[in-house]
Amino acid sequence: MQPEEIQEYCLKKKGVTESFPFDNETLVFKVSGKIFLLMSLESQPLKFSLKNMPEKNIELRAKYHQIEGAFHMNKTHWNSVVCEGLKADLIKELIDESYDLVFKYLTKKMKDEVLK
């Protein structure tokens, strides 16, 4: 997948915003102010970081050499994913899981705002 495809896919989700809070190269996607995906626009091959459950992260890292603990993040919960060699369906599934996981832990008030 290309950066534009990931950006478009993320922005189709309810309540998602994008920004560059850290630098001009790291695009960050949030739901209700909580990060669910960070993508480096400069990295070649394309690479991004997202959340998942610790048990699932162990499985993903064992199965795919393109997935490893995320740099500068809690490696128990965050993965870095190199897109090269991964199918678009898997990438979308990982994005969905990260968004759903972050959404799940929002307060009821935050969830209601997103679902308006």
The first five atom37 places (N, CA, C, CB, O) and aatype in JSON, in Angstrom:
{
  "aatype": [12, 5, 14, 6, 6, 9, 5, 6, 18, 4, 10, 11, 11, 11, 7, 19, 16, 6, 15, 13, 14, 13, 3, 2, 6, 16, 10, 19, 13, 11, 19, 15, 7, 11, 9, 13, 10, 10, 12, 15, 10, 6, 15, 5, 14, 10, 11, 13, 15, 10, 11, 2, 12, 14, 6, 11, 2, 9, 6, 10, 1, 0, 11, 18, 8, 5, 9, 6, 7, 0, 13, 8, 12, 2, 11, 16, 8, 17, 2, 15, 19, 19, 4, 6, 7, 10, 11, 0, 3, 10, 9, 11, 6, 10, 9, 3, 6, 15, 18, 3, 10, 19, 13, 11, 18, 10, 16, 11, 11, 12, 11, 3, 6, 19, 10, 11],
  "atom_mask": [
    [1, 1, 1, 1, 1],
    [1, 1, 1, 1, 1],
    [1, 1, 1, 1, 1],
    [1, 1, 1, 1, 1],
    [1, 1, 1, 1, 1],
    [1, 1, 1, 1, 1],
    [1, 1, 1, 1, 1],
    [1, 1, 1, 1, 1],
    [1, 1, 1, 1, 1],
    [1, 1, 1, 1, 1],
    [1, 1, 1, 1, 1],
    [1, 1, 1, 1, 1],
    [1, 1, 1, 1, 1],
    [1, 1, 1, 1, 1],
    [1, 1, 1, 0, 1],
    [1, 1, 1, 1, 1],
    [1, 1, 1, 1, 1],
    [1, 1, 1, 1, 1],
    [1, 1, 1, 1, 1],
    [1, 1, 1, 1, 1],
    [1, 1, 1, 1, 1],
    [1, 1, 1, 1, 1],
    [1, 1, 1, 1, 1],
    [1, 1, 1, 1, 1],
    [1, 1, 1, 1, 1],
    [1, 1, 1, 1, 1],
    [1, 1, 1, 1, 1],
    [1, 1, 1, 1, 1],
    [1, 1, 1, 1, 1],
    [1, 1, 1, 1, 1],
    [1, 1, 1, 1, 1],
    [1, 1, 1, 1, 1],
    [1, 1, 1, 0, 1],
    [1, 1, 1, 1, 1],
    [1, 1, 1, 1, 1],
    [1, 1, 1, 1, 1],
    [1, 1, 1, 1, 1],
    [1, 1, 1, 1, 1],
    [1, 1, 1, 1, 1],
    [1, 1, 1, 1, 1],
    [1, 1, 1, 1, 1],
    [1, 1, 1, 1, 1],
    [1, 1, 1, 1, 1],
    [1, 1, 1, 1, 1],
    [1, 1, 1, 1, 1],
    [1, 1, 1, 1, 1],
    [1, 1, 1, 1, 1],
    [1, 1, 1, 1, 1],
    [1, 1, 1, 1, 1],
    [1, 1, 1, 1, 1],
    [1, 1, 1, 1, 1],
    [1, 1, 1, 1, 1],
    [1, 1, 1, 1, 1],
    [1, 1, 1, 1, 1],
    [1, 1, 1, 1, 1],
    [1, 1, 1, 1, 1],
    [1, 1, 1, 1, 1],
    [1, 1, 1, 1, 1],
    [1, 1, 1, 1, 1],
    [1, 1, 1, 1, 1],
    [1, 1, 1, 1, 1],
    [1, 1, 1, 1, 1],
    [1, 1, 1, 1, 1],
    [1, 1, 1, 1, 1],
    [1, 1, 1, 1, 1],
    [1, 1, 1, 1, 1],
    [1, 1, 1, 1, 1],
    [1, 1, 1, 1, 1],
    [1, 1, 1, 0, 1],
    [1, 1, 1, 1, 1],
    [1, 1, 1, 1, 1],
    [1, 1, 1, 1, 1],
    [1, 1, 1, 1, 1],
    [1, 1, 1, 1, 1],
    [1, 1, 1, 1, 1],
    [1, 1, 1, 1, 1],
    [1, 1, 1, 1, 1],
    [1, 1, 1, 1, 1],
    [1, 1, 1, 1, 1],
    [1, 1, 1, 1, 1],
    [1, 1, 1, 1, 1],
    [1, 1, 1, 1, 1],
    [1, 1, 1, 1, 1],
    [1, 1, 1, 1, 1],
    [1, 1, 1, 0, 1],
    [1, 1, 1, 1, 1],
    [1, 1, 1, 1, 1],
    [1, 1, 1, 1, 1],
    [1, 1, 1, 1, 1],
    [1, 1, 1, 1, 1],
    [1, 1, 1, 1, 1],
    [1, 1, 1, 1, 1],
    [1, 1, 1, 1, 1],
    [1, 1, 1, 1, 1],
    [1, 1, 1, 1, 1],
    [1, 1, 1, 1, 1],
    [1, 1, 1, 1, 1],
    [1, 1, 1, 1, 1],
    [1, 1, 1, 1, 1],
    [1, 1, 1, 1, 1],
    [1, 1, 1, 1, 1],
    [1, 1, 1, 1, 1],
    [1, 1, 1, 1, 1],
    [1, 1, 1, 1, 1],
    [1, 1, 1, 1, 1],
    [1, 1, 1, 1, 1],
    [1, 1, 1, 1, 1],
    [1, 1, 1, 1, 1],
    [1, 1, 1, 1, 1],
    [1, 1, 1, 1, 1],
    [1, 1, 1, 1, 1],
    [1, 1, 1, 1, 1],
    [1, 1, 1, 1, 1],
    [1, 1, 1, 1, 1],
    [1, 1, 1, 1, 1],
    [1, 1, 1, 1, 1]
  ],
  "atom_positions": [
    [[0.85, -1.19, 0.0], [0.0, 0.0, 0.0], [0.89, 1.25, 0.0], [-0.96, 0.0, 1.23], [2.01, 1.24, 0.49]],
    [[0.35, 2.29, -0.55], [1.02, 3.59, -0.6], [0.55, 4.45, 0.57], [0.76, 4.3, -1.96], [-0.52, 4.2, 1.13]],
    [[1.34, 5.46, 0.95], [0.93, 6.32, 2.08], [-0.46, 6.93, 1.89], [1.94, 7.44, 2.26], [-1.23, 7.03, 2.84]],
    [[-0.77, 7.33, 0.67], [-2.07, 7.94, 0.39], [-3.22, 6.97, 0.63], [-2.11, 8.45, -1.05], [-4.28, 7.37, 1.1]],
    [[-3.0, 5.69, 0.32], [-4.03, 4.68, 0.53], [-4.28, 4.46, 2.01], [-3.63, 3.36, -0.14], [-5.43, 4.32, 2.44]],
    [[-3.21, 4.43, 2.79], [-3.35, 4.26, 4.24], [-4.04, 5.49, 4.83], [-1.96, 4.03, 4.91], [-4.93, 5.36, 5.67]],
    [[-3.64, 6.66, 4.39], [-4.25, 7.9, 4.86], [-5.75, 7.9, 4.57], [-3.57, 9.12, 4.22], [-6.56, 8.19, 5.44]],
    [[-6.09, 7.58, 3.34], [-7.5, 7.56, 2.95], [-8.29, 6.53, 3.76], [-7.63, 7.24, 1.45], [-9.41, 6.8, 4.19]],
    [[-7.7, 5.36, 3.97], [-8.38, 4.31, 4.73], [-8.62, 4.75, 6.18], [-7.55, 3.01, 4.7], [-9.7, 4.54, 6.72]],
    [[-7.61, 5.36, 6.79], [-7.75, 5.82, 8.18], [-8.8, 6.91, 8.3], [-6.41, 6.33, 8.71], [-9.6, 6.9, 9.24]],
    [[-8.8, 7.85, 7.36], [-9.71, 8.99, 7.45], [-11.17, 8.62, 7.19], [-9.29, 10.05, 6.47], [-12.06, 9.41, 7.5]],
    [[-11.42, 7.44, 6.64], [-12.8, 6.98, 6.44], [-13.44, 6.51, 7.75], [-12.83, 5.85, 5.42], [-14.66, 6.37, 7.83]],
    [[-12.63, 6.29, 8.75], [-13.13, 5.8, 10.04], [-13.74, 6.96, 10.83], [-12.0, 5.12, 10.85], [-13.3, 8.11, 10.71]],
    [[-14.74, 6.66, 11.63], [-15.46, 7.69, 12.4], [-14.53, 8.38, 13.39], [-16.65, 7.07, 13.15], [-13.76, 7.74, 14.11]],
    [[-14.61, 9.71, 13.4], [-13.92, 10.51, 14.4], [-12.42, 10.63, 14.24], [0.0, 0.0, 0.0], [-11.75, 11.09, 15.17]],
    [[-11.87, 10.24, 13.11], [-10.42, 10.25, 12.93], [-9.93, 11.63, 12.48], [-9.99, 9.18, 11.91], [-10.52, 12.27, 11.61]],
    [[-8.84, 12.06, 13.1], [-8.15, 13.27, 12.7], [-6.71, 12.91, 12.37], [-8.21, 14.36, 13.8], [-6.2, 11.88, 12.81]],
    [[-6.06, 13.76, 11.59], [-4.66, 13.56, 11.26], [-3.9, 14.84, 11.57], [-4.48, 13.15, 9.78], [-4.44, 15.94, 11.46]],
    [[-2.63, 14.69, 11.95], [-1.81, 15.86, 12.25], [-0.33, 15.46, 12.23], [-2.19, 16.48, 13.62], [0.02, 14.29, 12.09]],
    [[0.51, 16.46, 12.36], [1.96, 16.28, 12.45], [2.44, 16.86, 13.79], [2.7, 16.97, 11.24], [3.11, 17.89, 13.79]],
    [[2.11, 16.22, 14.91], [2.45, 16.81, 16.21], [3.93, 16.71, 16.58], [1.64, 16.14, 17.28], [4.39, 17.46, 17.43]],
    [[4.67, 15.81, 15.96], [6.06, 15.58, 16.35], [7.08, 16.23, 15.42], [6.33, 14.1, 16.42], [8.06, 16.82, 15.87]],
    [[6.83, 16.13, 14.12], [7.73, 16.68, 13.11], [6.98, 16.74, 11.79], [9.04, 15.82, 12.97], [5.79, 16.44, 11.74]],
    [[7.65, 17.14, 10.74], [6.99, 17.29, 9.43], [6.94, 16.0, 8.62], [7.69, 18.34, 8.63], [6.45, 16.0, 7.49]],
    [[7.43, 14.91, 9.18], [7.48, 13.66, 8.43], [6.6, 12.57, 9.03], [8.89, 13.18, 8.36], [6.27, 11.61, 8.33]],
    [[6.22, 12.69, 10.3], [5.44, 11.64, 10.96], [3.98, 12.05, 11.03], [5.98, 11.36, 12.37], [3.59, 12.92, 11.81]],
    [[3.17, 11.42, 10.18], [1.73, 11.68, 10.15], [1.06, 10.81, 11.2], [1.14, 11.4, 8.72], [1.24, 9.59, 11.24]],
    [[0.27, 11.45, 12.06], [-0.35, 10.77, 13.19], [-1.87, 10.77, 13.02], [0.04, 11.45, 14.53], [-2.47, 11.8, 12.72]],
    [[-2.47, 9.61, 13.22], [-3.92, 9.46, 13.15], [-4.45, 9.18, 14.54], [-4.34, 8.33, 12.16], [-3.93, 8.33, 15.27]],
    [[-5.51, 9.92, 14.91], [-6.09, 9.8, 16.24], [-7.6, 9.63, 16.13], [-5.75, 11.03, 17.12], [-8.24, 10.08, 15.18]],
    [[-8.15, 8.96, 17.13], [-9.6, 8.93, 17.31], [-9.85, 9.52, 18.7], [-10.2, 7.46, 17.17], [-9.32, 9.04, 19.7]],
    [[-10.65, 10.55, 18.73], [-10.95, 11.26, 19.97], [-9.68, 11.65, 20.72], [-11.84, 10.41, 20.87], [-9.61, 11.54, 21.95]],
    [[-8.68, 12.1, 19.99], [-7.44, 12.58, 20.59], [-6.45, 11.5, 20.99], [0.0, 0.0, 0.0], [-5.39, 11.8, 21.54]],
    [[-6.78, 10.23, 20.73], [-5.91, 9.11, 21.1], [-5.29, 8.51, 19.84], [-6.7, 8.02, 21.88], [-5.99, 8.19, 18.88]],
    [[-3.97, 8.36, 19.85], [-3.24, 7.85, 18.69], [-3.54, 6.37, 18.45], [-1.73, 8.06, 18.87], [-3.52, 5.56, 19.37]],
    [[-3.82, 6.04, 17.18], [-3.94, 4.62, 16.81], [-2.98, 4.24, 15.68], [-5.38, 4.3, 16.4], [-2.79, 3.06, 15.41]],
    [[-2.37, 5.23, 15.0], [-1.42, 4.93, 13.95], [-0.5, 6.13, 13.71], [-2.16, 4.55, 12.65], [-0.94, 7.28, 13.68]],
    [[0.79, 5.84, 13.56], [1.8, 6.83, 13.18], [2.47, 6.33, 11.93], [2.84, 7.09, 14.33], [2.83, 5.15, 11.84]],
    [[2.65, 7.22, 10.95], [3.25, 6.79, 9.69], [4.35, 7.76, 9.27], [2.17, 6.69, 8.58], [4.13, 8.97, 9.2]],
    [[5.53, 7.22, 9.01], [6.63, 8.01, 8.51], [6.49, 8.18, 7.0], [7.99, 7.36, 8.88], [6.52, 7.2, 6.25]],
    [[6.34, 9.41, 6.57], [6.18, 9.67, 5.13], [7.49, 9.6, 4.37], [5.54, 11.02, 4.93], [7.49, 9.53, 3.14]],
    [[8.6, 9.63, 5.09], [9.92, 9.63, 4.45], [10.55, 8.24, 4.35], [10.84, 10.54, 5.21], [11.48, 8.04, 3.57]],
    [[10.08, 7.29, 5.13], [10.75, 5.99, 5.15], [10.51, 5.21, 3.86], [10.28, 5.16, 6.35], [9.41, 5.2, 3.31]],
    [[11.56, 4.57, 3.42], [11.5, 3.69, 2.25], [12.13, 2.37, 2.65], [12.24, 4.32, 1.01], [13.31, 2.35, 2.99]],
    [[11.42, 1.28, 2.62], [10.02, 1.14, 2.24], [9.1, 1.76, 3.3], [9.66, -0.34, 2.04], [9.52, 2.06, 4.42]],
    [[7.84, 1.95, 2.91], [6.85, 2.56, 3.79], [6.73, 1.79, 5.1], [5.48, 2.63, 3.08], [6.69, 0.56, 5.11]],
    [[6.69, 2.53, 6.2], [6.64, 1.93, 7.53], [5.68, 2.75, 8.4], [8.06, 1.87, 8.18], [5.65, 3.97, 8.32]],
    [[4.91, 2.05, 9.23], [4.04, 2.74, 10.18], [3.98, 1.95, 11.48], [2.62, 2.92, 9.59], [4.39, 0.79, 11.53]],
    [[3.46, 2.59, 12.52], [3.33, 1.94, 13.83], [1.87, 2.0, 14.25], [4.25, 2.61, 14.9], [1.17, 2.99, 14.01]],
    [[1.43, 0.91, 14.9], [0.06, 0.84, 15.4], [-0.04, -0.09, 16.59], [-0.89, 0.39, 14.3], [0.91, -0.81, 16.91]],
    [[-1.19, -0.07, 17.24], [-1.4, -0.85, 18.46], [-2.06, -2.19, 18.17], [-2.25, -0.06, 19.45], [-2.73, -2.38, 17.15]],
    [[-1.85, -3.12, 19.1], [-2.6, -4.37, 19.11], [-2.46, -4.99, 20.49], [-2.1, -5.35, 17.99], [-1.7, -4.49, 21.32]],
    [[-3.17, -6.05, 20.73], [-3.1, -6.73, 22.01], [-1.75, -7.45, 22.13], [-4.28, -7.74, 22.17], [-1.23, -7.94, 21.14]],
    [[-1.18, -7.5, 23.33], [0.14, -8.13, 23.51], [0.24, -9.54, 22.94], [0.48, -8.16, 24.97], [1.24, -9.87, 22.3]],
    [[-0.77, -10.38, 23.17], [-0.73, -11.76, 22.66], [-0.7, -11.78, 21.14], [-1.94, -12.56, 23.18], [0.04, -12.56, 20.53]],
    [[-1.51, -10.93, 20.53], [-1.57, -10.85, 19.07], [-0.24, -10.34, 18.52], [-2.74, -9.94, 18.62], [0.2, -10.79, 17.46]],
    [[0.39, -9.39, 19.22], [1.67, -8.86, 18.76], [2.73, -9.95, 18.7], [2.13, -7.73, 19.67], [3.53, -9.98, 17.77]],
    [[2.73, -10.82, 19.67], [3.69, -11.94, 19.68], [3.48, -12.81, 18.44], [3.54, -12.79, 20.98], [4.44, -13.19, 17.77]],
    [[2.22, -13.13, 18.15], [1.89, -13.95, 16.98], [2.31, -13.26, 15.67], [0.37, -14.24, 16.94], [2.93, -13.88, 14.81]],
    [[1.98, -11.98, 15.55], [2.3, -11.24, 14.33], [3.81, -11.18, 14.1], [1.73, -9.82, 14.4], [4.27, -11.36, 12.98]],
    [[4.56, -10.91, 15.16], [6.01, -10.8, 15.03], [6.65, -12.14, 14.68], [6.62, -10.26, 16.32], [7.68, -12.18, 14.0]],
    [[6.04, -13.22, 15.14], [6.57, -14.55, 14.81], [6.25, -14.94, 13.37], [5.99, -15.6, 15.78], [7.02, -15.64, 12.71]],
    [[5.11, -14.48, 12.88], [4.65, -14.88, 11.56], [5.21, -14.02, 10.42], [3.15, -14.84, 11.53], [5.44, -14.51, 9.32]],
    [[5.42, -12.71, 10.69], [5.82, -11.78, 9.64], [7.12, -11.08, 10.02], [4.71, -10.74, 9.37], [7.19, -10.42, 11.06]],
    [[8.15, -11.21, 9.19], [9.4, -10.52, 9.49], [9.27, -9.01, 9.33], [10.51, -11.05, 8.59], [10.12, -8.26, 9.8]],
    [[8.21, -8.55, 8.66], [7.99, -7.11, 8.46], [7.37, -6.43, 9.69], [7.08, -6.9, 7.25], [7.23, -5.21, 9.73]],
    [[7.02, -7.23, 10.7], [6.38, -6.67, 11.9], [7.29, -6.9, 13.1], [4.98, -7.31, 12.14], [7.72, -8.02, 13.37]],
    [[7.57, -5.8, 13.82], [8.43, -5.88, 15.01], [7.96, -4.84, 16.02], [9.93, -5.66, 14.64], [7.11, -4.0, 15.72]],
    [[8.52, -4.89, 17.21], [8.19, -3.91, 18.24], [8.51, -2.51, 17.76], [0.0, 0.0, 0.0], [9.56, -2.29, 17.14]],
    [[7.64, -1.56, 18.03], [7.79, -0.2, 17.52], [8.87, 0.57, 18.25], [6.46, 0.55, 17.62], [8.95, 0.54, 19.48]],
    [[9.7, 1.25, 17.49], [10.76, 2.1, 18.0], [10.15, 3.27, 18.78], [11.66, 2.62, 16.84], [9.18, 3.88, 18.31]],
    [[10.68, 3.58, 19.92], [10.23, 4.68, 20.78], [8.81, 4.51, 21.31], [10.31, 5.97, 20.02], [8.21, 5.49, 21.76]],
    [[8.28, 3.31, 21.28], [6.92, 3.06, 21.79], [6.99, 1.85, 22.72], [5.89, 2.82, 20.61], [8.0, 1.14, 22.76]],
    [[5.93, 1.63, 23.47], [5.85, 0.46, 24.33], [5.7, -0.77, 23.43], [4.65, 0.57, 25.35], [4.65, -0.98, 22.82]],
    [[6.75, -1.55, 23.35], [6.79, -2.68, 22.41], [5.81, -3.8, 22.77], [8.19, -3.25, 22.35], [5.53, -4.67, 21.94]],
    [[5.29, -3.79, 23.97], [4.27, -4.76, 24.34], [2.99, -4.5, 23.56], [4.0, -4.71, 25.85], [2.28, -5.43, 23.18]],
    [[2.69, -3.23, 23.33], [1.42, -2.84, 22.71], [1.54, -2.3, 21.29], [0.76, -1.81, 23.55], [0.55, -2.28, 20.56]],
    [[2.74, -1.86, 20.88], [2.91, -1.19, 19.59], [3.82, -1.97, 18.68], [3.45, 0.22, 19.8], [4.86, -2.49, 19.1]],
    [[3.43, -2.06, 17.41], [4.23, -2.69, 16.36], [4.64, -1.68, 15.31], [3.46, -3.84, 15.72], [3.91, -0.73, 15.03]],
    [[5.8, -1.89, 14.73], [6.19, -1.21, 13.49], [5.95, -2.21, 12.37], [7.69, -0.72, 13.53], [6.31, -3.38, 12.46]],
    [[5.35, -1.72, 11.32], [4.98, -2.57, 10.19], [5.61, -2.0, 8.92], [3.44, -2.69, 10.05], [5.36, -0.85, 8.55]],
    [[6.41, -2.81, 8.25], [6.95, -2.45, 6.95], [5.98, -3.02, 5.92], [8.43, -3.0, 6.74], [5.74, -4.23, 5.88]],
    [[5.42, -2.16, 5.09], [4.38, -2.58, 4.15], [4.88, -3.52, 3.06], [3.76, -1.37, 3.5], [4.14, -4.39, 2.6]],
    [[6.11, -3.36, 2.67], [6.67, -4.14, 1.57], [6.51, -5.64, 1.83], [8.15, -3.79, 1.36], [6.99, -6.16, 2.84]],
    [[5.83, -6.32, 0.91], [5.65, -7.76, 1.02], [4.4, -8.18, 1.77], [0.0, 0.0, 0.0], [4.1, -9.38, 1.84]],
    [[3.65, -7.23, 2.33], [2.41, -7.57, 3.04], [1.21, -7.24, 2.16], [2.32, -6.8, 4.39], [1.22, -6.25, 1.42]],
    [[0.19, -8.07, 2.23], [-1.02, -7.85, 1.44], [-1.83, -6.69, 2.03], [-1.88, -9.14, 1.39], [-1.83, -6.48, 3.24]],
    [[-2.5, -5.96, 1.16], [-3.32, -4.82, 1.58], [-4.38, -5.23, 2.59], [-3.98, -4.16, 0.37], [-4.69, -4.48, 3.52]],
    [[-4.95, -6.43, 2.42], [-5.98, -6.9, 3.34], [-5.43, -7.03, 4.77], [-6.54, -8.25, 2.87], [-6.12, -6.69, 5.73]],
    [[-4.21, -7.53, 4.91], [-3.6, -7.66, 6.23], [-3.34, -6.27, 6.82], [-2.28, -8.47, 6.15], [-3.6, -6.04, 8.0]],
    [[-2.83, -5.36, 6.02], [-2.56, -4.0, 6.5], [-3.86, -3.35, 6.98], [-1.91, -3.15, 5.38], [-3.88, -2.73, 8.05]],
    [[-4.92, -3.48, 6.22], [-6.21, -2.91, 6.62], [-6.72, -3.57, 7.89], [-7.25, -3.08, 5.5], [-7.28, -2.89, 8.76]],
    [[-6.55, -4.87, 8.01], [-6.96, -5.59, 9.22], [-6.21, -5.05, 10.45], [-6.72, -7.11, 9.06], [-6.8, -4.86, 11.51]],
    [[-4.91, -4.83, 10.3], [-4.11, -4.3, 11.41], [-4.57, -2.88, 11.78], [-2.61, -4.29, 11.04], [-4.64, -2.55, 12.96]],
    [[-4.87, -2.07, 10.78], [-5.37, -0.71, 11.05], [-6.71, -0.79, 11.77], [-5.52, 0.09, 9.73], [-6.93, -0.07, 12.75]],
    [[-7.61, -1.65, 11.31], [-8.91, -1.82, 11.95], [-8.76, -2.23, 13.41], [-9.75, -2.87, 11.19], [-9.43, -1.68, 14.29]],
    [[-7.87, -3.18, 13.66], [-7.67, -3.68, 15.02], [-7.12, -2.57, 15.92], [-6.72, -4.89, 15.02], [-7.53, -2.46, 17.08]],
    [[-6.2, -1.77, 15.42], [-5.64, -0.68, 16.21], [-6.72, 0.36, 16.53], [-4.46, -0.02, 15.45], [-6.86, 0.78, 17.68]],
    [[-7.47, 0.75, 15.52], [-8.56, 1.73, 15.73], [-9.57, 1.18, 16.75], [-9.28, 2.05, 14.38], [-9.94, 1.87, 17.69]],
    [[-9.99, -0.07, 16.55], [-10.99, -0.67, 17.45], [-10.48, -0.77, 18.88], [-11.39, -2.07, 16.94], [-11.23, -0.53, 19.82]],
    [[-9.22, -1.1, 19.04], [-8.62, -1.22, 20.37], [-8.6, 0.13, 21.08], [-7.19, -1.8, 20.28], [-8.95, 0.23, 22.25]],
    [[-8.2, 1.17, 20.37], [-8.17, 2.5, 20.97], [-9.6, 2.97, 21.26], [-7.46, 3.52, 20.03], [-9.86, 3.51, 22.33]],
    [[-10.5, 2.76, 20.32], [-11.9, 3.16, 20.51], [-12.51, 2.45, 21.72], [-12.72, 2.85, 19.25], [-13.25, 3.06, 22.49]],
    [[-12.21, 1.19, 21.88], [-12.75, 0.38, 22.98], [-12.47, 1.0, 24.35], [-12.17, -1.03, 22.92], [-13.3, 0.91, 25.26]],
    [[-11.31, 1.63, 24.5], [-10.93, 2.18, 25.8], [-11.24, 3.66, 25.96], [-9.47, 1.95, 26.01], [-10.81, 4.27, 26.95]],
    [[-11.97, 4.26, 25.02], [-12.42, 5.63, 25.19], [-13.53, 5.66, 26.24], [-12.91, 6.22, 23.85], [-14.21, 4.66, 26.47]],
    [[-13.71, 6.8, 26.85], [-14.82, 6.94, 27.8], [-16.13, 6.91, 27.01], [-14.69, 8.27, 28.63], [-16.15, 7.1, 25.8]],
    [[-17.22, 6.67, 27.73], [-18.53, 6.65, 27.08], [-18.81, 7.98, 26.4], [-19.63, 6.33, 28.11], [-19.33, 8.01, 25.28]],
    [[-18.47, 9.07, 27.06], [-18.69, 10.4, 26.49], [-17.89, 10.57, 25.2], [-18.29, 11.48, 27.51], [-18.42, 11.1, 24.22]],
    [[-16.65, 10.13, 25.19], [-15.8, 10.24, 23.99], [-16.38, 9.38, 22.87], [-14.35, 9.8, 24.31], [-16.43, 9.82, 21.72]],
    [[-16.82, 8.16, 23.19], [-17.41, 7.28, 22.18], [-18.66, 7.92, 21.57], [-17.76, 5.91, 22.79], [-18.86, 7.9, 20.36]],
    [[-19.49, 8.5, 22.43], [-20.72, 9.14, 21.95], [-20.4, 10.29, 21.0], [-21.56, 9.66, 23.14], [-21.09, 10.47, 20.0]],
    [[-19.36, 11.08, 21.31], [-18.94, 12.18, 20.44], [-18.5, 11.66, 19.07], [-17.81, 12.97, 21.09], [-18.84, 12.24, 18.04]],
    [[-17.74, 10.57, 19.07], [-17.25, 9.99, 17.82], [-18.41, 9.47, 16.97], [-16.25, 8.86, 18.11], [-18.41, 9.61, 15.75]],
    [[-19.38, 8.86, 17.63], [-20.47, 8.2, 16.9], [-21.6, 9.15, 16.47], [-21.05, 7.11, 17.74], [-22.55, 8.72, 15.82]],
    [[-21.5, 10.42, 16.83], [-22.53, 11.4, 16.43], [-22.7, 11.44, 14.94], [-22.18, 12.79, 16.93], [-23.52, 12.21, 14.44]]
  ]
}
